[in-house]
Structures are given as C-alpha cells and as structure tokens.
C-alpha cells in the first residue's frame, strides 16, 4: 500500500499485536472484580 516491504509490514503488525495483547491483559486485570481471577497466560 505504501510501498513498504512485506517484512516491514510483518514487523508493524507484530508490534501492533503485542500492544493490543498488552492492553487487553491490562484491561482484563483492571476490570477484575477482585474474586481472585485466574492468571492470564501470555504467549509471547
């Protein structure tokens, strides 16, 4: 689309996915109801 190499796009998508997972995990912990939620496995 912008003339970037596939490797560059793969790196950008990888970074975006890592950030998205981090936000999702943080959001899940932030919204825990304090019932001792199960630990979230982070597969990185």
Secondary structure, DSSP 8 states (H G I E B T S, - for coil): --S--HHHHHHHHHHHHHHHHHHHHHHHHHT--SS---------
